[in-house]
């Protein structure tokens, strides 16, 4: 999805170069690790957004299957013991 890549400045080579610069900085062991963690969280957030969008699309395209899944989930939640 090109519009999501445009909104996320960490995508592509710019994100990779920022991570490598942080690790090579003067005494930058901690800074490189923090930058790497931030990059990882950004990638994970983008993946989860795309996954949710794909699930929503599947639910719209296959409403009968989505309804069956909702009913199965409701049954599991009703029978779940704390």
Phi and psi restraints in degrees (range 20) as a CNS / XPLOR table:
assign (resid 1 and name C) (resid 2 and name N)
       (resid 2 and name CA) (resid 2 and name C) 1.0 -63.8 20.0 2
assign (resid 2 and name N) (resid 2 and name CA)
       (resid 2 and name C) (resid 3 and name N) 1.0 -33.0 20.0 2
assign (resid 2 and name C) (resid 3 and name N)
       (resid 3 and name CA) (resid 3 and name C) 1.0 -66.3 20.0 2
assign (resid 3 and name N) (resid 3 and name CA)
       (resid 3 and name C) (resid 4 and name N) 1.0 -31.6 20.0 2
assign (resid 3 and name C) (resid 4 and name N)
       (resid 4 and name CA) (resid 4 and name C) 1.0 -73.0 20.0 2
assign (resid 4 and name N) (resid 4 and name CA)
       (resid 4 and name C) (resid 5 and name N) 1.0 -36.1 20.0 2
assign (resid 4 and name C) (resid 5 and name N)
       (resid 5 and name CA) (resid 5 and name C) 1.0 -65.8 20.0 2
assign (resid 5 and name N) (resid 5 and name CA)
       (resid 5 and name C) (resid 6 and name N) 1.0 -34.2 20.0 2
assign (resid 5 and name C) (resid 6 and name N)
       (resid 6 and name CA) (resid 6 and name C) 1.0 -67.4 20.0 2
assign (resid 6 and name N) (resid 6 and name CA)
       (resid 6 and name C) (resid 7 and name N) 1.0 -35.8 20.0 2
assign (resid 6 and name C) (resid 7 and name N)
       (resid 7 and name CA) (resid 7 and name C) 1.0 -75.6 20.0 2
assign (resid 7 and name N) (resid 7 and name CA)
       (resid 7 and name C) (resid 8 and name N) 1.0 -27.5 20.0 2
assign (resid 7 and name C) (resid 8 and name N)
       (resid 8 and name CA) (resid 8 and name C) 1.0 -96.5 20.0 2
assign (resid 8 and name N) (resid 8 and name CA)
       (resid 8 and name C) (resid 9 and name N) 1.0 104.5 20.0 2
assign (resid 8 and name C) (resid 9 and name N)
       (resid 9 and name CA) (resid 9 and name C) 1.0 -69.5 20.0 2
assign (resid 9 and name N) (resid 9 and name CA)
       (resid 9 and name C) (resid 10 and name N) 1.0 -13.8 20.0 2
assign (resid 9 and name C) (resid 10 and name N)
       (resid 10 and name CA) (resid 10 and name C) 1.0 -83.8 20.0 2
assign (resid 10 and name N) (resid 10 and name CA)
       (resid 10 and name C) (resid 11 and name N) 1.0 -8.5 20.0 2
assign (resid 10 and name C) (resid 11 and name N)
       (resid 11 and name CA) (resid 11 and name C) 1.0 -72.0 20.0 2
assign (resid 11 and name N) (resid 11 and name CA)
       (resid 11 and name C) (resid 12 and name N) 1.0 148.0 20.0 2
assign (resid 11 and name C) (resid 12 and name N)
       (resid 12 and name CA) (resid 12 and name C) 1.0 83.9 20.0 2
assign (resid 12 and name N) (resid 12 and name CA)
       (resid 12 and name C) (resid 13 and name N) 1.0 -156.6 20.0 2
assign (resid 12 and name C) (resid 13 and name N)
       (resid 13 and name CA) (resid 13 and name C) 1.0 -68.5 20.0 2
assign (resid 13 and name N) (resid 13 and name CA)
       (resid 13 and name C) (resid 14 and name N) 1.0 -29.8 20.0 2
assign (resid 13 and name C) (resid 14 and name N)
       (resid 14 and name CA) (resid 14 and name C) 1.0 -61.0 20.0 2
assign (resid 14 and name N) (resid 14 and name CA)
       (resid 14 and name C) (resid 15 and name N) 1.0 -41.9 20.0 2
assign (resid 14 and name C) (resid 15 and name N)
       (resid 15 and name CA) (resid 15 and name C) 1.0 -65.9 20.0 2
assign (resid 15 and name N) (resid 15 and name CA)
       (resid 15 and name C) (resid 16 and name N) 1.0 -39.9 20.0 2
assign (resid 15 and name C) (resid 16 and name N)
       (resid 16 and name CA) (resid 16 and name C) 1.0 -67.6 20.0 2
assign (resid 16 and name N) (resid 16 and name CA)
       (resid 16 and name C) (resid 17 and name N) 1.0 -39.7 20.0 2
assign (resid 16 and name C) (resid 17 and name N)
       (resid 17 and name CA) (resid 17 and name C) 1.0 -69.2 20.0 2
assign (resid 17 and name N) (resid 17 and name CA)
       (resid 17 and name C) (resid 18 and name N) 1.0 -34.0 20.0 2
assign (resid 17 and name C) (resid 18 and name N)
       (resid 18 and name CA) (resid 18 and name C) 1.0 -65.3 20.0 2
assign (resid 18 and name N) (resid 18 and name CA)
       (resid 18 and name C) (resid 19 and name N) 1.0 -39.1 20.0 2
assign (resid 18 and name C) (resid 19 and name N)
       (resid 19 and name CA) (resid 19 and name C) 1.0 -66.6 20.0 2
assign (resid 19 and name N) (resid 19 and name CA)
       (resid 19 and name C) (resid 20 and name N) 1.0 -44.4 20.0 2
assign (resid 19 and name C) (resid 20 and name N)
       (resid 20 and name CA) (resid 20 and name C) 1.0 -67.8 20.0 2
assign (resid 20 and name N) (resid 20 and name CA)
       (resid 20 and name C) (resid 21 and name N) 1.0 -36.6 20.0 2
assign (resid 20 and name C) (resid 21 and name N)
       (resid 21 and name CA) (resid 21 and name C) 1.0 -63.1 20.0 2
assign (resid 21 and name N) (resid 21 and name CA)
       (resid 21 and name C) (resid 22 and name N) 1.0 -39.6 20.0 2
assign (resid 21 and name C) (resid 22 and name N)
       (resid 22 and name CA) (resid 22 and name C) 1.0 -63.8 20.0 2
assign (resid 22 and name N) (resid 22 and name CA)
       (resid 22 and name C) (resid 23 and name N) 1.0 -37.0 20.0 2
assign (resid 22 and name C) (resid 23 and name N)
       (resid 23 and name CA) (resid 23 and name C) 1.0 -73.7 20.0 2
assign (resid 23 and name N) (resid 23 and name CA)
       (resid 23 and name C) (resid 24 and name N) 1.0 -26.1 20.0 2
assign (resid 23 and name C) (resid 24 and name N)
       (resid 24 and name CA) (resid 24 and name C) 1.0 -92.6 20.0 2
assign (resid 24 and name N) (resid 24 and name CA)
       (resid 24 and name C) (resid 25 and name N) 1.0 -3.6 20.0 2
assign (resid 24 and name C) (resid 25 and name N)
       (resid 25 and name CA) (resid 25 and name C) 1.0 -63.6 20.0 2
assign (resid 25 and name N) (resid 25 and name CA)
       (resid 25 and name C) (resid 26 and name N) 1.0 166.6 20.0 2
assign (resid 25 and name C) (resid 26 and name N)
       (resid 26 and name CA) (resid 26 and name C) 1.0 -65.7 20.0 2
assign (resid 26 and name N) (resid 26 and name CA)
       (resid 26 and name C) (resid 27 and name N) 1.0 115.0 20.0 2
assign (resid 26 and name C) (resid 27 and name N)
       (resid 27 and name CA) (resid 27 and name C) 1.0 61.6 20.0 2
assign (resid 27 and name N) (resid 27 and name CA)
       (resid 27 and name C) (resid 28 and name N) 1.0 28.3 20.0 2
assign (resid 27 and name C) (resid 28 and name N)
       (resid 28 and name CA) (resid 28 and name C) 1.0 -93.0 20.0 2
assign (resid 28 and name N) (resid 28 and name CA)
       (resid 28 and name C) (resid 29 and name N) 1.0 35.7 20.0 2
assign (resid 28 and name C) (resid 29 and name N)
       (resid 29 and name CA) (resid 29 and name C) 1.0 -62.3 20.0 2
assign (resid 29 and name N) (resid 29 and name CA)
       (resid 29 and name C) (resid 30 and name N) 1.0 -47.7 20.0 2
assign (resid 29 and name C) (resid 30 and name N)
       (resid 30 and name CA) (resid 30 and name C) 1.0 -70.7 20.0 2
assign (resid 30 and name N) (resid 30 and name CA)
       (resid 30 and name C) (resid 31 and name N) 1.0 -40.1 20.0 2
assign (resid 30 and name C) (resid 31 and name N)
       (resid 31 and name CA) (resid 31 and name C) 1.0 -63.4 20.0 2
assign (resid 31 and name N) (resid 31 and name CA)
       (resid 31 and name C) (resid 32 and name N) 1.0 -42.6 20.0 2
assign (resid 31 and name C) (resid 32 and name N)
       (resid 32 and name CA) (resid 32 and name C) 1.0 -62.6 20.0 2
assign (resid 32 and name N) (resid 32 and name CA)
       (resid 32 and name C) (resid 33 and name N) 1.0 -39.0 20.0 2
assign (resid 32 and name C) (resid 33 and name N)
       (resid 33 and name CA) (resid 33 and name C) 1.0 -68.7 20.0 2
assign (resid 33 and name N) (resid 33 and name CA)
       (resid 33 and name C) (resid 34 and name N) 1.0 -40.5 20.0 2
assign (resid 33 and name C) (resid 34 and name N)
       (resid 34 and name CA) (resid 34 and name C) 1.0 -64.1 20.0 2
assign (resid 34 and name N) (resid 34 and name CA)
       (resid 34 and name C) (resid 35 and name N) 1.0 -44.2 20.0 2
assign (resid 34 and name C) (resid 35 and name N)
       (resid 35 and name CA) (resid 35 and name C) 1.0 -63.3 20.0 2
assign (resid 35 and name N) (resid 35 and name CA)
       (resid 35 and name C) (resid 36 and name N) 1.0 -40.1 20.0 2
assign (resid 35 and name C) (resid 36 and name N)
       (resid 36 and name CA) (resid 36 and name C) 1.0 -63.8 20.0 2
assign (resid 36 and name N) (resid 36 and name CA)
       (resid 36 and name C) (resid 37 and name N) 1.0 -41.8 20.0 2
assign (resid 36 and name C) (resid 37 and name N)
       (resid 37 and name CA) (resid 37 and name C) 1.0 -64.2 20.0 2
assign (resid 37 and name N) (resid 37 and name CA)
       (resid 37 and name C) (resid 38 and name N) 1.0 -41.1 20.0 2
assign (resid 37 and name C) (resid 38 and name N)
       (resid 38 and name CA) (resid 38 and name C) 1.0 -63.0 20.0 2
assign (resid 38 and name N) (resid 38 and name CA)
       (resid 38 and name C) (resid 39 and name N) 1.0 -42.1 20.0 2
assign (resid 38 and name C) (resid 39 and name N)
       (resid 39 and name CA) (resid 39 and name C) 1.0 -63.0 20.0 2
assign (resid 39 and name N) (resid 39 and name CA)
       (resid 39 and name C) (resid 40 and name N) 1.0 -42.7 20.0 2
assign (resid 39 and name C) (resid 40 and name N)
       (resid 40 and name CA) (resid 40 and name C) 1.0 -62.2 20.0 2
assign (resid 40 and name N) (resid 40 and name CA)
       (resid 40 and name C) (resid 41 and name N) 1.0 -43.1 20.0 2
assign (resid 40 and name C) (resid 41 and name N)
       (resid 41 and name CA) (resid 41 and name C) 1.0 -64.3 20.0 2
assign (resid 41 and name N) (resid 41 and name CA)
       (resid 41 and name C) (resid 42 and name N) 1.0 -38.4 20.0 2
assign (resid 41 and name C) (resid 42 and name N)
       (resid 42 and name CA) (resid 42 and name C) 1.0 -63.5 20.0 2
assign (resid 42 and name N) (resid 42 and name CA)
       (resid 42 and name C) (resid 43 and name N) 1.0 -45.4 20.0 2
assign (resid 42 and name C) (resid 43 and name N)
       (resid 43 and name CA) (resid 43 and name C) 1.0 -63.6 20.0 2
assign (resid 43 and name N) (resid 43 and name CA)
       (resid 43 and name C) (resid 44 and name N) 1.0 -41.6 20.0 2
assign (resid 43 and name C) (resid 44 and name N)
       (resid 44 and name CA) (resid 44 and name C) 1.0 -64.3 20.0 2
assign (resid 44 and name N) (resid 44 and name CA)
       (resid 44 and name C) (resid 45 and name N) 1.0 -42.5 20.0 2
assign (resid 44 and name C) (resid 45 and name N)
       (resid 45 and name CA) (resid 45 and name C) 1.0 -62.7 20.0 2
assign (resid 45 and name N) (resid 45 and name CA)
       (resid 45 and name C) (resid 46 and name N) 1.0 -41.8 20.0 2
assign (resid 45 and name C) (resid 46 and name N)
       (resid 46 and name CA) (resid 46 and name C) 1.0 -64.5 20.0 2
assign (resid 46 and name N) (resid 46 and name CA)
       (resid 46 and name C) (resid 47 and name N) 1.0 -41.9 20.0 2
assign (resid 46 and name C) (resid 47 and name N)
       (resid 47 and name CA) (resid 47 and name C) 1.0 -61.1 20.0 2
assign (resid 47 and name N) (resid 47 and name CA)
       (resid 47 and name C) (resid 48 and name N) 1.0 -44.7 20.0 2
assign (resid 47 and name C) (resid 48 and name N)
       (resid 48 and name CA) (resid 48 and name C) 1.0 -65.9 20.0 2
assign (resid 48 and name N) (resid 48 and name CA)
       (resid 48 and name C) (resid 49 and name N) 1.0 -36.4 20.0 2
assign (resid 48 and name C) (resid 49 and name N)
       (resid 49 and name CA) (resid 49 and name C) 1.0 -62.4 20.0 2
assign (resid 49 and name N) (resid 49 and name CA)
       (resid 49 and name C) (resid 50 and name N) 1.0 -45.3 20.0 2
assign (resid 49 and name C) (resid 50 and name N)
       (resid 50 and name CA) (resid 50 and name C) 1.0 -66.5 20.0 2
assign (resid 50 and name N) (resid 50 and name CA)
       (resid 50 and name C) (resid 51 and name N) 1.0 -36.9 20.0 2
assign (resid 50 and name C) (resid 51 and name N)
       (resid 51 and name CA) (resid 51 and name C) 1.0 -63.9 20.0 2
assign (resid 51 and name N) (resid 51 and name CA)
       (resid 51 and name C) (resid 52 and name N) 1.0 -44.5 20.0 2
assign (resid 51 and name C) (resid 52 and name N)
       (resid 52 and name CA) (resid 52 and name C) 1.0 -63.2 20.0 2
assign (resid 52 and name N) (resid 52 and name CA)
       (resid 52 and name C) (resid 53 and name N) 1.0 -39.0 20.0 2
assign (resid 52 and name C) (resid 53 and name N)
       (resid 53 and name CA) (resid 53 and name C) 1.0 -65.2 20.0 2
assign (resid 53 and name N) (resid 53 and name CA)
       (resid 53 and name C) (resid 54 and name N) 1.0 -40.5 20.0 2
assign (resid 53 and name C) (resid 54 and name N)
       (resid 54 and name CA) (resid 54 and name C) 1.0 -65.6 20.0 2
assign (resid 54 and name N) (resid 54 and name CA)
       (resid 54 and name C) (resid 55 and name N) 1.0 -40.2 20.0 2
assign (resid 54 and name C) (resid 55 and name N)
       (resid 55 and name CA) (resid 55 and name C) 1.0 -65.2 20.0 2
assign (resid 55 and name N) (resid 55 and name CA)
       (resid 55 and name C) (resid 56 and name N) 1.0 -40.5 20.0 2
assign (resid 55 and name C) (resid 56 and name N)
       (resid 56 and name CA) (resid 56 and name C) 1.0 -63.5 20.0 2
assign (resid 56 and name N) (resid 56 and name CA)
       (resid 56 and name C) (resid 57 and name N) 1.0 -40.9 20.0 2
assign (resid 56 and name C) (resid 57 and name N)
       (resid 57 and name CA) (resid 57 and name C) 1.0 -63.6 20.0 2
assign (resid 57 and name N) (resid 57 and name CA)
       (resid 57 and name C) (resid 58 and name N) 1.0 -43.2 20.0 2
assign (resid 57 and name C) (resid 58 and name N)
       (resid 58 and name CA) (resid 58 and name C) 1.0 -62.2 20.0 2
assign (resid 58 and name N) (resid 58 and name CA)
       (resid 58 and name C) (resid 59 and name N) 1.0 -40.2 20.0 2
assign (resid 58 and name C) (resid 59 and name N)
       (resid 59 and name CA) (resid 59 and name C) 1.0 -64.8 20.0 2
assign (resid 59 and name N) (resid 59 and name CA)
       (resid 59 and name C) (resid 60 and name N) 1.0 -36.3 20.0 2
assign (resid 59 and name C) (resid 60 and name N)
       (resid 60 and name CA) (resid 60 and name C) 1.0 -71.4 20.0 2
assign (resid 60 and name N) (resid 60 and name CA)
       (resid 60 and name C) (resid 61 and name N) 1.0 -35.9 20.0 2
assign (resid 60 and name C) (resid 61 and name N)
       (resid 61 and name CA) (resid 61 and name C) 1.0 -78.7 20.0 2
assign (resid 61 and name N) (resid 61 and name CA)
       (resid 61 and name C) (resid 62 and name N) 1.0 -32.1 20.0 2
assign (resid 61 and name C) (resid 62 and name N)
       (resid 62 and name CA) (resid 62 and name C) 1.0 -124.4 20.0 2
assign (resid 62 and name N) (resid 62 and name CA)
       (resid 62 and name C) (resid 63 and name N) 1.0 73.3 20.0 2
assign (resid 62 and name C) (resid 63 and name N)
       (resid 63 and name CA) (resid 63 and name C) 1.0 -63.7 20.0 2
assign (resid 63 and name N) (resid 63 and name CA)
       (resid 63 and name C) (resid 64 and name N) 1.0 -33.1 20.0 2
assign (resid 63 and name C) (resid 64 and name N)
       (resid 64 and name CA) (resid 64 and name C) 1.0 -66.9 20.0 2
assign (resid 64 and name N) (resid 64 and name CA)
       (resid 64 and name C) (resid 65 and name N) 1.0 -42.4 20.0 2
assign (resid 64 and name C) (resid 65 and name N)
       (resid 65 and name CA) (resid 65 and name C) 1.0 -65.7 20.0 2
assign (resid 65 and name N) (resid 65 and name CA)
       (resid 65 and name C) (resid 66 and name N) 1.0 -38.8 20.0 2
assign (resid 65 and name C) (resid 66 and name N)
       (resid 66 and name CA) (resid 66 and name C) 1.0 -64.2 20.0 2
assign (resid 66 and name N) (resid 66 and name CA)
       (resid 66 and name C) (resid 67 and name N) 1.0 -40.2 20.0 2
assign (resid 66 and name C) (resid 67 and name N)
       (resid 67 and name CA) (resid 67 and name C) 1.0 -65.2 20.0 2
assign (resid 67 and name N) (resid 67 and name CA)
       (resid 67 and name C) (resid 68 and name N) 1.0 -43.1 20.0 2
assign (resid 67 and name C) (resid 68 and name N)
       (resid 68 and name CA) (resid 68 and name C) 1.0 -61.9 20.0 2
assign (resid 68 and name N) (resid 68 and name CA)
       (resid 68 and name C) (resid 69 and name N) 1.0 -40.8 20.0 2
assign (resid 68 and name C) (resid 69 and name N)
       (resid 69 and name CA) (resid 69 and name C) 1.0 -64.9 20.0 2
assign (resid 69 and name N) (resid 69 and name CA)
       (resid 69 and name C) (resid 70 and name N) 1.0 -40.7 20.0 2
assign (resid 69 and name C) (resid 70 and name N)
       (resid 70 and name CA) (resid 70 and name C) 1.0 -62.7 20.0 2
assign (resid 70 and name N) (resid 70 and name CA)
       (resid 70 and name C) (resid 71 and name N) 1.0 -42.4 20.0 2
assign (resid 70 and name C) (resid 71 and name N)
       (resid 71 and name CA) (resid 71 and name C) 1.0 -65.3 20.0 2
assign (resid 71 and name N) (resid 71 and name CA)
       (resid 71 and name C) (resid 72 and name N) 1.0 -41.2 20.0 2
assign (resid 71 and name C) (resid 72 and name N)
       (resid 72 and name CA) (resid 72 and name C) 1.0 -62.8 20.0 2
assign (resid 72 and name N) (resid 72 and name CA)
       (resid 72 and name C) (resid 73 and name N) 1.0 -42.3 20.0 2
assign (resid 72 and name C) (resid 73 and name N)
       (resid 73 and name CA) (resid 73 and name C) 1.0 -63.8 20.0 2
assign (resid 73 and name N) (resid 73 and name CA)
       (resid 73 and name C) (resid 74 and name N) 1.0 -42.3 20.0 2
assign (resid 73 and name C) (resid 74 and name N)
       (resid 74 and name CA) (resid 74 and name C) 1.0 -62.1 20.0 2
assign (resid 74 and name N) (resid 74 and name CA)
       (resid 74 and name C) (resid 75 and name N) 1.0 -39.8 20.0 2
assign (resid 74 and name C) (resid 75 and name N)
       (resid 75 and name CA) (resid 75 and name C) 1.0 -65.2 20.0 2
assign (resid 75 and name N) (resid 75 and name CA)
       (resid 75 and name C) (resid 76 and name N) 1.0 -43.1 20.0 2
assign (resid 75 and name C) (resid 76 and name N)
       (resid 76 and name CA) (resid 76 and name C) 1.0 -60.9 20.0 2
assign (resid 76 and name N) (resid 76 and name CA)
       (resid 76 and name C) (resid 77 and name N) 1.0 -41.5 20.0 2
assign (resid 76 and name C) (resid 77 and name N)
       (resid 77 and name CA) (resid 77 and name C) 1.0 -68.7 20.0 2
assign (resid 77 and name N) (resid 77 and name CA)
       (resid 77 and name C) (resid 78 and name N) 1.0 -34.8 20.0 2
assign (resid 77 and name C) (resid 78 and name N)
       (resid 78 and name CA) (resid 78 and name C) 1.0 -68.5 20.0 2
assign (resid 78 and name N) (resid 78 and name CA)
       (resid 78 and name C) (resid 79 and name N) 1.0 -33.4 20.0 2
assign (resid 78 and name C) (resid 79 and name N)
       (resid 79 and name CA) (resid 79 and name C) 1.0 -94.5 20.0 2
assign (resid 79 and name N) (resid 79 and name CA)
       (resid 79 and name C) (resid 80 and name N) 1.0 0.6 20.0 2
assign (resid 79 and name C) (resid 80 and name N)
       (resid 80 and name CA) (resid 80 and name C) 1.0 -73.6 20.0 2
assign (resid 80 and name N) (resid 80 and name CA)
       (resid 80 and name C) (resid 81 and name N) 1.0 134.1 20.0 2
assign (resid 80 and name C) (resid 81 and name N)
       (resid 81 and name CA) (resid 81 and name C) 1.0 -104.9 20.0 2
assign (resid 81 and name N) (resid 81 and name CA)
       (resid 81 and name C) (resid 82 and name N) 1.0 134.2 20.0 2
